[in-house]
Amino acid sequence: MRSWKAASPLRNAKTIPMPHLTDGRRYVSNPDSIVSEETVRRLDAQLKKMDDSLGIESVLAIVSRVENGDIFRFAQDIFDIYKVGKNDRGLVMVLAYDDHLFRSHTGRSLEADLTDAEAFRFQERYLIPSMKAEMPDSGLIYYTEAIYNLLQGKELPVMTGISSNANSDDDTDDVLPALYFFLLAVWFGIYMFASHRHGWNMKNYYNGMLTKNPFVNNG
């Protein structure tokens, strides 16, 4: 759980703790205790697996606030200062929880496998709903798992226990076209049946029933 013993300082890339420099099994920096230690262990294990199996070295920095609110510069500085990634296949992820900001930065050799569009999609699907629910632990776990699964060609994780507008939108996008097509097919079927059985014609119906016939005395 997060500790509020003192106001969290503004963080910058030069002063943030980097556990990976002293322990190759640790990839997460959580100096403001935004997420629990158990979550840190799970994230470290996930990122270690990504490093071992895919050769992608990463840093996940989880802080309260960043200097000047510039999370782009913060992520870029971590990447540059600490030379993250072998063969330019590094990945830096930064969550500034109280700034409501998230940023990922990839090395050039990784950009084709993990595009900005895909990272943004995962942010919309997993991180934003979790942050709104004040559950950053879950959001980060799902986010890192989604990246790993994408790079391994596996199915993306389905987030449970948190309402996801992104997932709801995806479902709506799939259902609405099918519903429209079904209603159109039903209407067309009724029209064809009426035309065949009663000689009903839409144009004649419109001219004779919905508009007044000027050649008929309507009283």
PyMOL CGO cylinders between C-alpha atoms (Angstrom):
from pymol import cmd
from pymol.cgo import CYLINDER

trace = [
    CYLINDER, 0.00, 0.00, 0.00, 1.04, 3.57, -0.60, 0.3, 1, 1, 1, 1, 1, 1,
    CYLINDER, 1.04, 3.57, -0.60, 2.60, 5.48, 2.27, 0.3, 1, 1, 1, 1, 1, 1,
    CYLINDER, 2.60, 5.48, 2.27, 1.86, 9.16, 2.98, 0.3, 1, 1, 1, 1, 1, 1,
    CYLINDER, 1.86, 9.16, 2.98, 4.40, 9.72, 5.73, 0.3, 1, 1, 1, 1, 1, 1,
    CYLINDER, 4.40, 9.72, 5.73, 5.79, 12.72, 3.89, 0.3, 1, 1, 1, 1, 1, 1,
    CYLINDER, 5.79, 12.72, 3.89, 5.12, 14.67, 0.73, 0.3, 1, 1, 1, 1, 1, 1,
    CYLINDER, 5.12, 14.67, 0.73, 6.70, 12.94, -2.25, 0.3, 1, 1, 1, 1, 1, 1,
    CYLINDER, 6.70, 12.94, -2.25, 9.49, 14.93, -3.91, 0.3, 1, 1, 1, 1, 1, 1,
    CYLINDER, 9.49, 14.93, -3.91, 9.58, 15.84, -7.57, 0.3, 1, 1, 1, 1, 1, 1,
    CYLINDER, 9.58, 15.84, -7.57, 11.57, 13.14, -9.30, 0.3, 1, 1, 1, 1, 1, 1,
    CYLINDER, 11.57, 13.14, -9.30, 14.14, 13.40, -12.07, 0.3, 1, 1, 1, 1, 1, 1,
    CYLINDER, 14.14, 13.40, -12.07, 16.14, 10.82, -13.98, 0.3, 1, 1, 1, 1, 1, 1,
    CYLINDER, 16.14, 10.82, -13.98, 19.46, 11.63, -12.32, 0.3, 1, 1, 1, 1, 1, 1,
    CYLINDER, 19.46, 11.63, -12.32, 18.32, 11.06, -8.75, 0.3, 1, 1, 1, 1, 1, 1,
    CYLINDER, 18.32, 11.06, -8.75, 15.70, 8.31, -9.03, 0.3, 1, 1, 1, 1, 1, 1,
    CYLINDER, 15.70, 8.31, -9.03, 16.87, 4.97, -7.56, 0.3, 1, 1, 1, 1, 1, 1,
    CYLINDER, 16.87, 4.97, -7.56, 17.79, 2.39, -10.21, 0.3, 1, 1, 1, 1, 1, 1,
    CYLINDER, 17.79, 2.39, -10.21, 17.75, -1.09, -8.59, 0.3, 1, 1, 1, 1, 1, 1,
    CYLINDER, 17.75, -1.09, -8.59, 18.82, -2.80, -11.82, 0.3, 1, 1, 1, 1, 1, 1,
    CYLINDER, 18.82, -2.80, -11.82, 22.28, -1.25, -11.52, 0.3, 1, 1, 1, 1, 1, 1,
    CYLINDER, 22.28, -1.25, -11.52, 23.03, -3.36, -8.46, 0.3, 1, 1, 1, 1, 1, 1,
    CYLINDER, 23.03, -3.36, -8.46, 20.69, -6.33, -8.99, 0.3, 1, 1, 1, 1, 1, 1,
    CYLINDER, 20.69, -6.33, -8.99, 20.09, -7.68, -12.49, 0.3, 1, 1, 1, 1, 1, 1,
    CYLINDER, 20.09, -7.68, -12.49, 16.80, -9.26, -11.42, 0.3, 1, 1, 1, 1, 1, 1,
    CYLINDER, 16.80, -9.26, -11.42, 15.20, -5.94, -10.52, 0.3, 1, 1, 1, 1, 1, 1,
    CYLINDER, 15.20, -5.94, -10.52, 13.69, -3.62, -13.13, 0.3, 1, 1, 1, 1, 1, 1,
    CYLINDER, 13.69, -3.62, -13.13, 11.20, -1.56, -11.10, 0.3, 1, 1, 1, 1, 1, 1,
    CYLINDER, 11.20, -1.56, -11.10, 11.88, 1.68, -9.26, 0.3, 1, 1, 1, 1, 1, 1,
    CYLINDER, 11.88, 1.68, -9.26, 9.10, 2.49, -6.79, 0.3, 1, 1, 1, 1, 1, 1,
    CYLINDER, 9.10, 2.49, -6.79, 10.59, 5.15, -4.47, 0.3, 1, 1, 1, 1, 1, 1,
    CYLINDER, 10.59, 5.15, -4.47, 7.26, 6.75, -3.50, 0.3, 1, 1, 1, 1, 1, 1,
    CYLINDER, 7.26, 6.75, -3.50, 5.58, 3.42, -2.68, 0.3, 1, 1, 1, 1, 1, 1,
    CYLINDER, 5.58, 3.42, -2.68, 2.83, 3.94, -5.24, 0.3, 1, 1, 1, 1, 1, 1,
    CYLINDER, 2.83, 3.94, -5.24, 2.44, 0.17, -5.60, 0.3, 1, 1, 1, 1, 1, 1,
    CYLINDER, 2.44, 0.17, -5.60, 2.93, -2.64, -3.09, 0.3, 1, 1, 1, 1, 1, 1,
    CYLINDER, 2.93, -2.64, -3.09, 6.13, -4.65, -2.67, 0.3, 1, 1, 1, 1, 1, 1,
    CYLINDER, 6.13, -4.65, -2.67, 4.28, -7.74, -3.86, 0.3, 1, 1, 1, 1, 1, 1,
    CYLINDER, 4.28, -7.74, -3.86, 3.37, -5.91, -7.05, 0.3, 1, 1, 1, 1, 1, 1,
    CYLINDER, 3.37, -5.91, -7.05, 7.00, -4.86, -7.50, 0.3, 1, 1, 1, 1, 1, 1,
    CYLINDER, 7.00, -4.86, -7.50, 8.07, -8.50, -7.22, 0.3, 1, 1, 1, 1, 1, 1,
    CYLINDER, 8.07, -8.50, -7.22, 5.49, -9.56, -9.81, 0.3, 1, 1, 1, 1, 1, 1,
    CYLINDER, 5.49, -9.56, -9.81, 6.53, -6.80, -12.19, 0.3, 1, 1, 1, 1, 1, 1,
    CYLINDER, 6.53, -6.80, -12.19, 10.21, -7.61, -11.73, 0.3, 1, 1, 1, 1, 1, 1,
    CYLINDER, 10.21, -7.61, -11.73, 9.50, -11.25, -12.55, 0.3, 1, 1, 1, 1, 1, 1,
    CYLINDER, 9.50, -11.25, -12.55, 7.52, -10.31, -15.67, 0.3, 1, 1, 1, 1, 1, 1,
    CYLINDER, 7.52, -10.31, -15.67, 10.20, -7.94, -16.93, 0.3, 1, 1, 1, 1, 1, 1,
    CYLINDER, 10.20, -7.94, -16.93, 12.95, -10.47, -16.16, 0.3, 1, 1, 1, 1, 1, 1,
    CYLINDER, 12.95, -10.47, -16.16, 11.10, -12.99, -18.31, 0.3, 1, 1, 1, 1, 1, 1,
    CYLINDER, 11.10, -12.99, -18.31, 10.90, -10.44, -21.11, 0.3, 1, 1, 1, 1, 1, 1,
    CYLINDER, 10.90, -10.44, -21.11, 14.62, -9.77, -20.80, 0.3, 1, 1, 1, 1, 1, 1,
    CYLINDER, 14.62, -9.77, -20.80, 15.57, -13.46, -20.78, 0.3, 1, 1, 1, 1, 1, 1,
    CYLINDER, 15.57, -13.46, -20.78, 13.27, -14.65, -23.57, 0.3, 1, 1, 1, 1, 1, 1,
    CYLINDER, 13.27, -14.65, -23.57, 13.17, -11.61, -25.84, 0.3, 1, 1, 1, 1, 1, 1,
    CYLINDER, 13.17, -11.61, -25.84, 16.38, -9.74, -25.05, 0.3, 1, 1, 1, 1, 1, 1,
    CYLINDER, 16.38, -9.74, -25.05, 14.49, -6.61, -24.04, 0.3, 1, 1, 1, 1, 1, 1,
    CYLINDER, 14.49, -6.61, -24.04, 15.99, -4.81, -21.06, 0.3, 1, 1, 1, 1, 1, 1,
    CYLINDER, 15.99, -4.81, -21.06, 13.54, -2.46, -19.40, 0.3, 1, 1, 1, 1, 1, 1,
    CYLINDER, 13.54, -2.46, -19.40, 13.04, 0.08, -16.63, 0.3, 1, 1, 1, 1, 1, 1,
    CYLINDER, 13.04, 0.08, -16.63, 9.69, 0.73, -14.99, 0.3, 1, 1, 1, 1, 1, 1,
    CYLINDER, 9.69, 0.73, -14.99, 9.73, 3.90, -12.89, 0.3, 1, 1, 1, 1, 1, 1,
    CYLINDER, 9.73, 3.90, -12.89, 6.70, 4.47, -10.67, 0.3, 1, 1, 1, 1, 1, 1,
    CYLINDER, 6.70, 4.47, -10.67, 6.71, 7.86, -8.97, 0.3, 1, 1, 1, 1, 1, 1,
    CYLINDER, 6.71, 7.86, -8.97, 4.31, 10.40, -7.58, 0.3, 1, 1, 1, 1, 1, 1,
    CYLINDER, 4.31, 10.40, -7.58, 5.41, 13.42, -9.60, 0.3, 1, 1, 1, 1, 1, 1,
    CYLINDER, 5.41, 13.42, -9.60, 8.11, 14.38, -12.08, 0.3, 1, 1, 1, 1, 1, 1,
    CYLINDER, 8.11, 14.38, -12.08, 9.97, 17.65, -12.37, 0.3, 1, 1, 1, 1, 1, 1,
    CYLINDER, 9.97, 17.65, -12.37, 8.14, 20.28, -14.42, 0.3, 1, 1, 1, 1, 1, 1,
    CYLINDER, 8.14, 20.28, -14.42, 5.43, 17.70, -15.17, 0.3, 1, 1, 1, 1, 1, 1,
    CYLINDER, 5.43, 17.70, -15.17, 7.56, 16.70, -18.18, 0.3, 1, 1, 1, 1, 1, 1,
    CYLINDER, 7.56, 16.70, -18.18, 7.19, 12.94, -18.34, 0.3, 1, 1, 1, 1, 1, 1,
    CYLINDER, 7.19, 12.94, -18.34, 8.49, 12.82, -21.91, 0.3, 1, 1, 1, 1, 1, 1,
    CYLINDER, 8.49, 12.82, -21.91, 11.83, 14.27, -20.81, 0.3, 1, 1, 1, 1, 1, 1,
    CYLINDER, 11.83, 14.27, -20.81, 11.88, 12.07, -17.72, 0.3, 1, 1, 1, 1, 1, 1,
    CYLINDER, 11.88, 12.07, -17.72, 11.51, 8.87, -19.76, 0.3, 1, 1, 1, 1, 1, 1,
    CYLINDER, 11.51, 8.87, -19.76, 13.98, 10.03, -22.41, 0.3, 1, 1, 1, 1, 1, 1,
    CYLINDER, 13.98, 10.03, -22.41, 16.58, 10.95, -19.77, 0.3, 1, 1, 1, 1, 1, 1,
    CYLINDER, 16.58, 10.95, -19.77, 16.31, 7.54, -18.08, 0.3, 1, 1, 1, 1, 1, 1,
    CYLINDER, 16.31, 7.54, -18.08, 16.83, 5.87, -21.44, 0.3, 1, 1, 1, 1, 1, 1,
    CYLINDER, 16.83, 5.87, -21.44, 19.83, 8.01, -22.33, 0.3, 1, 1, 1, 1, 1, 1,
    CYLINDER, 19.83, 8.01, -22.33, 21.56, 8.29, -18.95, 0.3, 1, 1, 1, 1, 1, 1,
    CYLINDER, 21.56, 8.29, -18.95, 21.38, 4.61, -18.05, 0.3, 1, 1, 1, 1, 1, 1,
    CYLINDER, 21.38, 4.61, -18.05, 21.80, 3.25, -21.60, 0.3, 1, 1, 1, 1, 1, 1,
    CYLINDER, 21.80, 3.25, -21.60, 18.76, 1.00, -21.27, 0.3, 1, 1, 1, 1, 1, 1,
    CYLINDER, 18.76, 1.00, -21.27, 18.72, -2.00, -23.58, 0.3, 1, 1, 1, 1, 1, 1,
    CYLINDER, 18.72, -2.00, -23.58, 21.15, -4.12, -25.52, 0.3, 1, 1, 1, 1, 1, 1,
    CYLINDER, 21.15, -4.12, -25.52, 21.34, -3.57, -29.29, 0.3, 1, 1, 1, 1, 1, 1,
    CYLINDER, 21.34, -3.57, -29.29, 18.99, -0.61, -28.87, 0.3, 1, 1, 1, 1, 1, 1,
    CYLINDER, 18.99, -0.61, -28.87, 16.12, -2.89, -27.77, 0.3, 1, 1, 1, 1, 1, 1,
    CYLINDER, 16.12, -2.89, -27.77, 15.44, -1.12, -24.49, 0.3, 1, 1, 1, 1, 1, 1,
    CYLINDER, 15.44, -1.12, -24.49, 12.09, -0.16, -23.01, 0.3, 1, 1, 1, 1, 1, 1,
    CYLINDER, 12.09, -0.16, -23.01, 11.43, 2.59, -20.45, 0.3, 1, 1, 1, 1, 1, 1,
    CYLINDER, 11.43, 2.59, -20.45, 8.01, 2.97, -18.83, 0.3, 1, 1, 1, 1, 1, 1,
    CYLINDER, 8.01, 2.97, -18.83, 7.17, 5.78, -16.44, 0.3, 1, 1, 1, 1, 1, 1,
    CYLINDER, 7.17, 5.78, -16.44, 4.06, 6.30, -14.34, 0.3, 1, 1, 1, 1, 1, 1,
    CYLINDER, 4.06, 6.30, -14.34, 3.73, 9.67, -12.57, 0.3, 1, 1, 1, 1, 1, 1,
    CYLINDER, 3.73, 9.67, -12.57, 0.68, 8.79, -10.50, 0.3, 1, 1, 1, 1, 1, 1,
    CYLINDER, 0.68, 8.79, -10.50, -0.27, 12.15, -8.99, 0.3, 1, 1, 1, 1, 1, 1,
    CYLINDER, -0.27, 12.15, -8.99, 0.53, 13.94, -12.25, 0.3, 1, 1, 1, 1, 1, 1,
    CYLINDER, 0.53, 13.94, -12.25, -1.85, 11.52, -14.01, 0.3, 1, 1, 1, 1, 1, 1,
    CYLINDER, -1.85, 11.52, -14.01, 0.78, 10.85, -16.65, 0.3, 1, 1, 1, 1, 1, 1,
    CYLINDER, 0.78, 10.85, -16.65, 2.24, 7.76, -18.28, 0.3, 1, 1, 1, 1, 1, 1,
    CYLINDER, 2.24, 7.76, -18.28, 4.93, 7.44, -20.91, 0.3, 1, 1, 1, 1, 1, 1,
    CYLINDER, 4.93, 7.44, -20.91, 6.75, 4.59, -22.62, 0.3, 1, 1, 1, 1, 1, 1,
    CYLINDER, 6.75, 4.59, -22.62, 9.92, 4.98, -24.65, 0.3, 1, 1, 1, 1, 1, 1,
    CYLINDER, 9.92, 4.98, -24.65, 11.42, 2.30, -26.89, 0.3, 1, 1, 1, 1, 1, 1,
    CYLINDER, 11.42, 2.30, -26.89, 14.82, 1.87, -28.51, 0.3, 1, 1, 1, 1, 1, 1,
    CYLINDER, 14.82, 1.87, -28.51, 14.98, 2.11, -32.28, 0.3, 1, 1, 1, 1, 1, 1,
    CYLINDER, 14.98, 2.11, -32.28, 15.30, -1.64, -32.79, 0.3, 1, 1, 1, 1, 1, 1,
    CYLINDER, 15.30, -1.64, -32.79, 12.14, -2.24, -30.78, 0.3, 1, 1, 1, 1, 1, 1,
    CYLINDER, 12.14, -2.24, -30.78, 9.95, 0.39, -32.42, 0.3, 1, 1, 1, 1, 1, 1,
    CYLINDER, 9.95, 0.39, -32.42, 8.71, -1.90, -35.18, 0.3, 1, 1, 1, 1, 1, 1,
    CYLINDER, 8.71, -1.90, -35.18, 7.67, -4.63, -32.71, 0.3, 1, 1, 1, 1, 1, 1,
    CYLINDER, 7.67, -4.63, -32.71, 6.09, -2.31, -30.14, 0.3, 1, 1, 1, 1, 1, 1,
    CYLINDER, 6.09, -2.31, -30.14, 4.72, 0.73, -31.93, 0.3, 1, 1, 1, 1, 1, 1,
    CYLINDER, 4.72, 0.73, -31.93, 3.49, 3.91, -30.25, 0.3, 1, 1, 1, 1, 1, 1,
    CYLINDER, 3.49, 3.91, -30.25, -0.02, 3.05, -31.42, 0.3, 1, 1, 1, 1, 1, 1,
    CYLINDER, -0.02, 3.05, -31.42, 0.09, -0.34, -29.69, 0.3, 1, 1, 1, 1, 1, 1,
    CYLINDER, 0.09, -0.34, -29.69, 1.49, 1.15, -26.49, 0.3, 1, 1, 1, 1, 1, 1,
    CYLINDER, 1.49, 1.15, -26.49, -1.27, 3.76, -26.52, 0.3, 1, 1, 1, 1, 1, 1,
    CYLINDER, -1.27, 3.76, -26.52, -3.91, 1.08, -27.08, 0.3, 1, 1, 1, 1, 1, 1,
    CYLINDER, -3.91, 1.08, -27.08, -2.65, -0.85, -24.04, 0.3, 1, 1, 1, 1, 1, 1,
    CYLINDER, -2.65, -0.85, -24.04, -2.65, 2.36, -22.04, 0.3, 1, 1, 1, 1, 1, 1,
    CYLINDER, -2.65, 2.36, -22.04, -6.30, 2.97, -22.97, 0.3, 1, 1, 1, 1, 1, 1,
    CYLINDER, -6.30, 2.97, -22.97, -7.33, -0.62, -22.30, 0.3, 1, 1, 1, 1, 1, 1,
    CYLINDER, -7.33, -0.62, -22.30, -5.47, -1.37, -19.06, 0.3, 1, 1, 1, 1, 1, 1,
    CYLINDER, -5.47, -1.37, -19.06, -3.88, 1.66, -17.42, 0.3, 1, 1, 1, 1, 1, 1,
    CYLINDER, -3.88, 1.66, -17.42, -6.51, 4.38, -17.67, 0.3, 1, 1, 1, 1, 1, 1,
    CYLINDER, -6.51, 4.38, -17.67, -9.38, 2.30, -16.23, 0.3, 1, 1, 1, 1, 1, 1,
    CYLINDER, -9.38, 2.30, -16.23, -7.09, 1.11, -13.43, 0.3, 1, 1, 1, 1, 1, 1,
    CYLINDER, -7.09, 1.11, -13.43, -5.92, 4.61, -12.56, 0.3, 1, 1, 1, 1, 1, 1,
    CYLINDER, -5.92, 4.61, -12.56, -9.52, 5.86, -12.47, 0.3, 1, 1, 1, 1, 1, 1,
    CYLINDER, -9.52, 5.86, -12.47, -10.29, 3.03, -10.05, 0.3, 1, 1, 1, 1, 1, 1,
    CYLINDER, -10.29, 3.03, -10.05, -7.18, 3.95, -8.01, 0.3, 1, 1, 1, 1, 1, 1,
    CYLINDER, -7.18, 3.95, -8.01, -5.71, 0.51, -8.69, 0.3, 1, 1, 1, 1, 1, 1,
    CYLINDER, -5.71, 0.51, -8.69, -2.32, 1.24, -10.28, 0.3, 1, 1, 1, 1, 1, 1,
    CYLINDER, -2.32, 1.24, -10.28, -0.97, -2.17, -9.26, 0.3, 1, 1, 1, 1, 1, 1,
    CYLINDER, -0.97, -2.17, -9.26, -3.46, -4.00, -11.49, 0.3, 1, 1, 1, 1, 1, 1,
    CYLINDER, -3.46, -4.00, -11.49, -3.02, -1.61, -14.38, 0.3, 1, 1, 1, 1, 1, 1,
    CYLINDER, -3.02, -1.61, -14.38, 0.76, -1.99, -14.50, 0.3, 1, 1, 1, 1, 1, 1,
    CYLINDER, 0.76, -1.99, -14.50, 0.61, -5.77, -14.18, 0.3, 1, 1, 1, 1, 1, 1,
    CYLINDER, 0.61, -5.77, -14.18, -1.83, -6.03, -17.07, 0.3, 1, 1, 1, 1, 1, 1,
    CYLINDER, -1.83, -6.03, -17.07, 0.11, -3.49, -19.14, 0.3, 1, 1, 1, 1, 1, 1,
    CYLINDER, 0.11, -3.49, -19.14, 3.44, -5.30, -18.88, 0.3, 1, 1, 1, 1, 1, 1,
    CYLINDER, 3.44, -5.30, -18.88, 1.78, -8.66, -19.49, 0.3, 1, 1, 1, 1, 1, 1,
    CYLINDER, 1.78, -8.66, -19.49, 0.08, -7.27, -22.61, 0.3, 1, 1, 1, 1, 1, 1,
    CYLINDER, 0.08, -7.27, -22.61, 3.43, -6.08, -23.99, 0.3, 1, 1, 1, 1, 1, 1,
    CYLINDER, 3.43, -6.08, -23.99, 5.03, -9.47, -23.33, 0.3, 1, 1, 1, 1, 1, 1,
    CYLINDER, 5.03, -9.47, -23.33, 2.12, -11.35, -24.93, 0.3, 1, 1, 1, 1, 1, 1,
    CYLINDER, 2.12, -11.35, -24.93, 2.13, -9.07, -27.96, 0.3, 1, 1, 1, 1, 1, 1,
    CYLINDER, 2.13, -9.07, -27.96, 5.84, -9.61, -28.55, 0.3, 1, 1, 1, 1, 1, 1,
    CYLINDER, 5.84, -9.61, -28.55, 5.40, -13.37, -28.10, 0.3, 1, 1, 1, 1, 1, 1,
    CYLINDER, 5.40, -13.37, -28.10, 2.44, -13.48, -30.47, 0.3, 1, 1, 1, 1, 1, 1,
    CYLINDER, 2.44, -13.48, -30.47, 0.10, -14.61, -27.70, 0.3, 1, 1, 1, 1, 1, 1,
    CYLINDER, 0.10, -14.61, -27.70, -3.45, -13.58, -26.87, 0.3, 1, 1, 1, 1, 1, 1,
    CYLINDER, -3.45, -13.58, -26.87, -3.73, -10.34, -24.91, 0.3, 1, 1, 1, 1, 1, 1,
    CYLINDER, -3.73, -10.34, -24.91, -4.86, -10.55, -21.28, 0.3, 1, 1, 1, 1, 1, 1,
    CYLINDER, -4.86, -10.55, -21.28, -8.46, -9.78, -20.39, 0.3, 1, 1, 1, 1, 1, 1,
    CYLINDER, -8.46, -9.78, -20.39, -8.72, -7.41, -17.46, 0.3, 1, 1, 1, 1, 1, 1,
    CYLINDER, -8.72, -7.41, -17.46, -11.21, -8.48, -14.79, 0.3, 1, 1, 1, 1, 1, 1,
    CYLINDER, -11.21, -8.48, -14.79, -12.57, -6.67, -11.77, 0.3, 1, 1, 1, 1, 1, 1,
    CYLINDER, -12.57, -6.67, -11.77, -12.20, -3.21, -13.33, 0.3, 1, 1, 1, 1, 1, 1,
    CYLINDER, -12.20, -3.21, -13.33, -14.61, -1.56, -15.73, 0.3, 1, 1, 1, 1, 1, 1,
    CYLINDER, -14.61, -1.56, -15.73, -12.83, -0.77, -18.98, 0.3, 1, 1, 1, 1, 1, 1,
    CYLINDER, -12.83, -0.77, -18.98, -14.40, 1.76, -21.31, 0.3, 1, 1, 1, 1, 1, 1,
    CYLINDER, -14.40, 1.76, -21.31, -11.96, 0.71, -23.99, 0.3, 1, 1, 1, 1, 1, 1,
    CYLINDER, -11.96, 0.71, -23.99, -13.16, -2.88, -23.81, 0.3, 1, 1, 1, 1, 1, 1,
    CYLINDER, -13.16, -2.88, -23.81, -16.77, -1.72, -23.80, 0.3, 1, 1, 1, 1, 1, 1,
    CYLINDER, -16.77, -1.72, -23.80, -16.13, 0.39, -26.89, 0.3, 1, 1, 1, 1, 1, 1,
    CYLINDER, -16.13, 0.39, -26.89, -14.53, -2.58, -28.64, 0.3, 1, 1, 1, 1, 1, 1,
    CYLINDER, -14.53, -2.58, -28.64, -17.56, -4.72, -27.86, 0.3, 1, 1, 1, 1, 1, 1,
    CYLINDER, -17.56, -4.72, -27.86, -19.94, -2.00, -29.09, 0.3, 1, 1, 1, 1, 1, 1,
    CYLINDER, -19.94, -2.00, -29.09, -18.00, -1.64, -32.32, 0.3, 1, 1, 1, 1, 1, 1,
    CYLINDER, -18.00, -1.64, -32.32, -18.41, -5.37, -32.93, 0.3, 1, 1, 1, 1, 1, 1,
    CYLINDER, -18.41, -5.37, -32.93, -22.12, -5.61, -32.01, 0.3, 1, 1, 1, 1, 1, 1,
    CYLINDER, -22.12, -5.61, -32.01, -23.67, -2.53, -33.63, 0.3, 1, 1, 1, 1, 1, 1,
    CYLINDER, -23.67, -2.53, -33.63, -22.89, -3.37, -37.28, 0.3, 1, 1, 1, 1, 1, 1,
    CYLINDER, -22.89, -3.37, -37.28, -24.30, -6.87, -36.81, 0.3, 1, 1, 1, 1, 1, 1,
    CYLINDER, -24.30, -6.87, -36.81, -27.45, -5.44, -35.18, 0.3, 1, 1, 1, 1, 1, 1,
    CYLINDER, -27.45, -5.44, -35.18, -27.99, -2.94, -37.99, 0.3, 1, 1, 1, 1, 1, 1,
    CYLINDER, -27.99, -2.94, -37.99, -27.56, -5.65, -40.60, 0.3, 1, 1, 1, 1, 1, 1,
    CYLINDER, -27.56, -5.65, -40.60, -30.03, -7.92, -38.78, 0.3, 1, 1, 1, 1, 1, 1,
    CYLINDER, -30.03, -7.92, -38.78, -32.70, -5.20, -38.56, 0.3, 1, 1, 1, 1, 1, 1,
    CYLINDER, -32.70, -5.20, -38.56, -32.22, -4.31, -42.20, 0.3, 1, 1, 1, 1, 1, 1,
    CYLINDER, -32.22, -4.31, -42.20, -32.56, -7.96, -43.21, 0.3, 1, 1, 1, 1, 1, 1,
    CYLINDER, -32.56, -7.96, -43.21, -35.78, -8.32, -41.17, 0.3, 1, 1, 1, 1, 1, 1,
    CYLINDER, -35.78, -8.32, -41.17, -37.27, -5.19, -42.72, 0.3, 1, 1, 1, 1, 1, 1,
    CYLINDER, -37.27, -5.19, -42.72, -36.34, -6.31, -46.23, 0.3, 1, 1, 1, 1, 1, 1,
    CYLINDER, -36.34, -6.31, -46.23, -37.82, -9.75, -45.61, 0.3, 1, 1, 1, 1, 1, 1,
    CYLINDER, -37.82, -9.75, -45.61, -41.15, -8.25, -44.49, 0.3, 1, 1, 1, 1, 1, 1,
    CYLINDER, -41.15, -8.25, -44.49, -41.21, -5.95, -47.50, 0.3, 1, 1, 1, 1, 1, 1,
    CYLINDER, -41.21, -5.95, -47.50, -40.54, -8.77, -49.95, 0.3, 1, 1, 1, 1, 1, 1,
    CYLINDER, -40.54, -8.77, -49.95, -43.22, -10.95, -48.33, 0.3, 1, 1, 1, 1, 1, 1,
    CYLINDER, -43.22, -10.95, -48.33, -45.81, -8.16, -48.54, 0.3, 1, 1, 1, 1, 1, 1,
    CYLINDER, -45.81, -8.16, -48.54, -44.88, -7.35, -52.12, 0.3, 1, 1, 1, 1, 1, 1,
    CYLINDER, -44.88, -7.35, -52.12, -45.20, -10.97, -53.20, 0.3, 1, 1, 1, 1, 1, 1,
    CYLINDER, -45.20, -10.97, -53.20, -48.44, -11.77, -51.38, 0.3, 1, 1, 1, 1, 1, 1,
    CYLINDER, -48.44, -11.77, -51.38, -50.38, -8.51, -51.61, 0.3, 1, 1, 1, 1, 1, 1,
    CYLINDER, -50.38, -8.51, -51.61, -48.77, -6.76, -54.55, 0.3, 1, 1, 1, 1, 1, 1,
    CYLINDER, -48.77, -6.76, -54.55, -47.68, -4.05, -52.15, 0.3, 1, 1, 1, 1, 1, 1,
    CYLINDER, -47.68, -4.05, -52.15, -45.32, -1.46, -53.57, 0.3, 1, 1, 1, 1, 1, 1,
    CYLINDER, -45.32, -1.46, -53.57, -43.56, 1.13, -51.45, 0.3, 1, 1, 1, 1, 1, 1,
    CYLINDER, -43.56, 1.13, -51.45, -43.77, 3.85, -54.08, 0.3, 1, 1, 1, 1, 1, 1,
    CYLINDER, -43.77, 3.85, -54.08, -47.50, 3.34, -54.61, 0.3, 1, 1, 1, 1, 1, 1,
    CYLINDER, -47.50, 3.34, -54.61, -48.05, 3.17, -50.85, 0.3, 1, 1, 1, 1, 1, 1,
    CYLINDER, -48.05, 3.17, -50.85, -46.23, 6.43, -50.37, 0.3, 1, 1, 1, 1, 1, 1,
    CYLINDER, -46.23, 6.43, -50.37, -48.11, 8.17, -53.20, 0.3, 1, 1, 1, 1, 1, 1,
    CYLINDER, -48.11, 8.17, -53.20, -51.51, 6.80, -52.27, 0.3, 1, 1, 1, 1, 1, 1,
    CYLINDER, -51.51, 6.80, -52.27, -51.48, 6.60, -48.50, 0.3, 1, 1, 1, 1, 1, 1,
    CYLINDER, -51.48, 6.60, -48.50, -48.95, 8.99, -47.10, 0.3, 1, 1, 1, 1, 1, 1,
    CYLINDER, -48.95, 8.99, -47.10, -49.67, 11.90, -49.45, 0.3, 1, 1, 1, 1, 1, 1,
    CYLINDER, -49.67, 11.90, -49.45, -53.02, 13.32, -50.52, 0.3, 1, 1, 1, 1, 1, 1,
    CYLINDER, -53.02, 13.32, -50.52, -54.13, 12.46, -54.05, 0.3, 1, 1, 1, 1, 1, 1,
    CYLINDER, -54.13, 12.46, -54.05, -55.20, 15.74, -55.67, 0.3, 1, 1, 1, 1, 1, 1,
    CYLINDER, -55.20, 15.74, -55.67, -57.51, 13.83, -58.05, 0.3, 1, 1, 1, 1, 1, 1,
    CYLINDER, -57.51, 13.83, -58.05, -59.64, 12.37, -55.26, 0.3, 1, 1, 1, 1, 1, 1,
    CYLINDER, -59.64, 12.37, -55.26, -62.28, 14.33, -53.47, 0.3, 1, 1, 1, 1, 1, 1,
    CYLINDER, -62.28, 14.33, -53.47, -61.37, 13.97, -49.81, 0.3, 1, 1, 1, 1, 1, 1,
    CYLINDER, -61.37, 13.97, -49.81, -64.52, 15.68, -48.66, 0.3, 1, 1, 1, 1, 1, 1,
]
cmd.load_cgo(trace, "trace")
